Amino acid sequence: MRASAKWLAATGLLVAMVLAVGTAAADDRPEDLFGTAATALGHGEYAAAIDAFEALADQGFVHPDASYDRGLAYVMRYRAHADRAGDLGRAAAAFEEALLLRPGDHDADVALDLVRAEVTRRRARHTRDSIDVRPTLDRVVIGLASEETWGFAALAMSLALALGMVLRPRGGRAHIAGSILVPTAIVGLLVLSPLAFRARALRLSTRSGVVIAGEVRLTDDQGRALGGEPVPEAASVEVGERRGALAHVRWGSFEGWVPAADVRVLGAP
Amino acid sequence: MIRGGPWLGFAGAAVASFAVAGGALAASPPRLSVQASATQVEVGEPFTVELRAMVQQGDPQPANADINPPRDLNVVGSSESSQVIVDQTSGRASVQVGLRAVWQLVAQRPGRFTIPAPTVQWTSRRLSGTPVTIEVVAASGKPHRRQGSNPFLMPGGPGFNLPFPFPGGSQGEEPSSEPHAVPELALPSAPDASIFVTTRVDKKSVVVGQQVSFSIHVYRRIRPPQIVSNHDAPLTDFLRVQLAKNPGTDQPVYAMVGGTRYVAELIDQMAIFPLHAGDLHTGQVRFTFLGGTLRTPTERASEDQIIHVTEPPRAGRPAGYTLGDVGQFTLTAAVEPRRIEQGGEVAVSLRLAGTGNLPQSLRVPERTGVEWLEPEKKESIEPQGGVVGGWRTFGYVVRVKESGSIDLGEVTLPFWDPAAGRYQVARAVLGKVEVKPTMPALDPVTRRPVDAAEPDPFVTLPGARAALGAYAPPRRPLLDGSMMWLFIAAPPLLVGAFSMSAGAARRARARRESAKDSPAVLVQKALADADRAEASGDGKALAAALERALHLAIEGATGLKSRGVLVADLPEELAARGLPAALGDAIASAFGACDTVRFDPEPDPSMIRDLAARVRAAVADLGQRKAA
């Protein structure tokens, strides 16, 4: 009798432990955390929603809908006049992230425009001119196509060069074709290979980011102000090396160091 | 000028020059504050004047603090330290940097003295703080009180509240009671035989926000000297809290250092909380001693302690966890009243108690229609048994703009419990508030609500997504890294390699073809023919083959086509081409013998063998000549 009671207790304990572990595991699932966050957002509980969406991002969960809703939570806090410094920047970062993950996301595009317009309107209220920054020529050229496109174009040139090398020693039309192909392909390779190389180096060494402070001033790596215009909130920047509490950013043609906490690096796909 | 040694001036000048170079014109000047530790002191009683000069991070930093007290007030000690203040109350970090200079003064006679404003160098200017007035009364003979210290301060807060001079230093004698030996303070070796400074930390590996006890000891084997200047450990990456209530007043103890007994004095002890992850340096503590048996100012520096700081684990991290919230906390709440009118306010009082790094702010359950105003904070935090703890209250006014039964939700504080090694969540449920609806006040003219909201710029904002939609992460690039460069480089390299190897094969074939007709090969062929002829006993064929071998060997060795040369002239021609006369003669003789054999119907076999041997020897000799 006593032995069967012990067995019963042990079995019950085991079942309870399995259930507890199962529940804990279920709570830890990103999909469940997203559900919690989305429900809080639906009820207007933006603080709880922000906490949950940020926890989701901390877990490394990357999904355009999670990023989009996170942006909405920050906008909701701004609309409730309970905003903290940088909320619009954080919202813009979330929408940028959603667009990075799903480039055709129309809602994220609209929301991002609204946030940036509000930032501009708010700056105008403080008589700050809007600043127009243009990317440097290298970024413009590299940005014309994807890294993979540059790579395939360089590969095509490489094949053309090989074909030219085969044809050139032959006689007649083959020789003419080879004589044209070889120099053309060499020039193409000399142009396209560096572009492919640079595009890859940029992908590996930099990340997209958004300024999440009211505005940040660029400094040198010792923290000394560089002068020039401050980078406004919600501005997209290219984030490079990180050194201590500073991060190297490039904003248009301006580059320098800013506090790393003032820039949100977007989640990579 | 601060008595801190020449490096201070140099450092100040360097900082100033950097500031000028950094475009100081655009920067805001430092915020100066001057504070005296007392407004009334006795003659001979030490007091301090403190100057703080803070600027926003990135602006040029102030340096070279200076004070010029009246003649009857003597500066008996000074310290200067850098300061970093991180303010996170507004939701984002605001970092201020600067310097803090403390002068210890002693009045020589009673009276009312005004100390002119201490000054500090900033860019090319010298800025002044505010003057300080001190009332000095006659000495009462009572022991001098020590200055208290705020127990909870941001990084770079007050440095060591050291007594000047060193305890017992003025008398030049050991404390009255016999110090006892403390084995925990034993060290394997002494960096200096007479006096040195050392620092200790109780943990070398912690998480962000976890308390580390940092203590400073002076070890000495000499009579107690005075500390004429001290420089705090920078501790820029830490938040510090004073643990020692009266630093520098602890009874000295004995400690064994490398087998030698030293007097060890605890100069200061503080709790430090790392602000971020990494291998964080405490920096050096430096003292300058004078007196005792030290005839000249003697500087000693402690070691730079390195603490390995990590973040608490990501796995199992609760939503809303703020890095640095480490300790053991409880949270309680009180909400009053529970019934209000729409637009009215309730008071929410949250009390956070426990030990560790008590958070400066709480995350409240904000939601649409419920406005949480900035809280009023009260706190009582002090070390208890070497652990920082106490309580902090947050008094919120919460304005409710909606009507009905409004659930205020619950306040949660997730924290990392280092003792349990896991996350915990302190919770306080706020409950519901009954809100009676009211009509909005209308403007009598426009008949519109008086406090109508501003137009919403986000009115066209798309809605939220209740569920995760389909999303496929982008595929990895087909060509990436070294594979891409391999593919790009391969085609021309392969074609090039193929054509080069084909060319090489062609050349090798040509070489082989040309080698077939070389004199050396033909000589060997002729000698082989000679062997066959000799074996068959064909004298004519033998002579012809030997003759051919000789001609070819001569051609190979000298380039001379000897068939067109008379045998009589041959030795001379060969000598002209560098061959020894004996060899030329031997060759000519061999040619003669060949003619003899060719035209002899029955040649002597021994003659044939002799001829073959001579020709072979000549050919071999010619072959060597060529090689040479």
Contacts between the chains, C-beta under 8 A, distances in Angstrom:
chain1	res1	chain2	res2	distance
A	28	B	316	7.1
A	31	B	468	6.5
A	33	B	319	7.0
A	34	B	468	5.9
A	35	B	467	7.9
A	36	B	319	7.8
A	37	B	319	8.0
A	38	B	464	6.6
A	38	B	465	6.9
A	38	B	466	5.2
A	38	B	467	7.3
A	41	B	464	5.1
A	42	B	464	6.4
A	42	B	466	6.6
A	43	B	367	7.0
A	44	B	367	4.8
A	44	B	368	3.4
A	44	B	369	6.7
A	45	B	365	6.5
A	45	B	366	7.6
A	45	B	367	4.3
A	45	B	409	6.8
A	46	B	366	6.2
A	46	B	367	6.4
A	46	B	368	6.9
A	47	B	363	6.3
A	47	B	364	6.7
A	47	B	365	5.6
A	47	B	366	3.8
A	47	B	367	6.8
A	48	B	319	7.9
A	48	B	320	8.0
A	48	B	365	6.3
A	48	B	367	7.8
A	48	B	409	7.3
A	51	B	319	4.4
A	51	B	320	3.6
A	51	B	363	6.7
A	52	B	319	4.6
A	52	B	320	7.9
A	54	B	319	7.2
A	54	B	320	7.8
A	55	B	317	6.8
A	55	B	318	7.2
A	55	B	319	3.6
A	55	B	320	7.0
A	55	B	321	7.5
A	58	B	314	6.4
A	58	B	317	6.5
A	59	B	314	6.8
A	59	B	317	7.9
A	62	B	473	7.4
A	63	B	468	5.7
A	63	B	471	5.5
A	64	B	469	7.7
A	64	B	471	5.7
A	65	B	465	4.6
A	65	B	467	7.7
A	65	B	468	5.0
A	65	B	469	5.3
A	65	B	471	7.1
A	66	B	468	7.0
A	68	B	465	6.1
A	69	B	464	5.4
A	69	B	465	5.6
A	72	B	461	7.2
A	72	B	464	5.2
A	75	B	458	5.8
A	75	B	461	6.4
A	76	B	368	6.6
A	77	B	366	6.8
A	78	B	458	7.9
A	79	B	368	7.8
A	79	B	456	6.5
A	79	B	458	5.8
A	80	B	366	7.1
A	80	B	367	7.9
A	80	B	368	5.3
A	80	B	369	7.8
A	80	B	371	7.2
A	81	B	371	7.1
A	82	B	366	5.3
A	82	B	371	6.4
A	82	B	372	6.7
A	84	B	90	6.9
A	84	B	91	3.1
A	84	B	92	7.0
A	85	B	90	5.7
A	85	B	91	5.4
A	85	B	92	4.7
A	86	B	91	7.0
A	86	B	92	5.4
A	101	B	471	6.9
A	101	B	473	7.9
A	102	B	471	6.5
A	107	B	462	3.8
A	110	B	460	7.2
A	110	B	461	7.6
A	110	B	462	5.8
A	111	B	461	5.8
A	111	B	462	6.1
A	114	B	457	6.7
A	114	B	458	5.6
A	114	B	460	6.8
A	114	B	461	5.9
A	117	B	457	7.0
A	118	B	457	4.9
A	118	B	458	7.3
A	121	B	457	6.8
A	147	B	477	6.6
A	148	B	477	4.8
A	148	B	478	6.7
A	148	B	479	6.6
A	151	B	477	7.3
A	151	B	479	4.6
A	151	B	484	4.9
A	151	B	488	7.4
A	152	B	479	6.9
A	154	B	488	5.0
A	155	B	479	7.0
A	155	B	484	7.7
A	155	B	487	5.5
A	155	B	488	5.2
A	158	B	487	7.5
A	158	B	488	4.7
A	158	B	489	7.0
A	158	B	490	7.5
A	158	B	491	4.9
A	158	B	492	6.0
A	159	B	491	5.0
A	161	B	491	6.8
A	161	B	492	4.5
A	162	B	491	3.4
A	162	B	492	4.9
A	162	B	494	6.9
A	162	B	495	4.4
A	165	B	492	6.2
A	165	B	495	4.4
A	165	B	496	6.5
A	165	B	499	6.9
A	166	B	495	5.7
A	169	B	499	7.3
A	189	B	488	7.6
A	193	B	488	6.5
A	196	B	484	7.0
A	196	B	488	7.7
A	200	B	480	7.6
A	200	B	481	7.6
A	200	B	484	7.6
A	212	B	92	7.9
A	213	B	92	5.8
A	217	B	58	6.0
A	219	B	58	4.8
A	222	B	18	7.5
A	223	B	57	5.9
A	223	B	58	5.3
A	224	B	18	6.3
A	224	B	19	8.0
A	224	B	21	7.6
A	224	B	22	3.9
A	224	B	58	6.6
A	224	B	60	7.5
A	225	B	22	5.7
A	225	B	23	6.0
A	225	B	26	6.8
A	225	B	27	6.5
A	225	B	58	4.7
A	225	B	59	6.6
A	226	B	23	7.8
A	227	B	23	4.8
A	227	B	26	6.4
A	244	B	278	7.9
A	245	B	276	7.1
A	259	B	57	7.5
A	259	B	93	7.0
A	259	B	95	7.1
A	261	B	92	7.1
A	261	B	93	5.3
A	262	B	92	7.4
A	269	B	473	5.1
A	269	B	474	5.0
